[in-house]
């Protein structure tokens, strides 16, 4: 799986380490050294996922995450906070700012790659669902566009065959 990952950290060594780990797993990595640069990169060429340090001068990671969530164009972008902060209160603050996950430095390679792959896979599926919904609306095939469609679907049964439990759950929730 290839995906575009933005790594934002104000410490160059941290950026290089994450970049090397992700590049070795065939991710396309771009980097930023501060919050504003990250937001500019996200605006100009949105990545598939953002790995964001919390403690940075200027715009810290919490503020960057809040701004990502406040922008309708980037609100669905997965964000993982990567930080030396390990207190429960800091984790809660990060999640409340809109982060999808939280990793503590030094980052465990297996946990990092698992989270990145999972969140990228989830984003890909959500993007596909949004595109299908948009296409359905354009074609006039959305249930919102068909009078009485709720009545027609009431009691309907659907068999979902999917070998990935996570994907099956997403499909079920979508239906």
FENSULGI-V147322 format. One record per helix or strand. SS is the DSSP state (2 for helix, 1 for strand). FROM is the first residue (numbers start at 1). TO is the last residue. Records with the same first field share a line. If there is no record, write none. Layout:
SS: FROM-TO + FROM-TO
//
This chain:
1: 4-8 + 28-32 + 49-52 + 78-83 + 101-104
2: 12-24 + 35-44 + 61-70 + 88-96 + 109-139 + 149-153 + 165-174
//
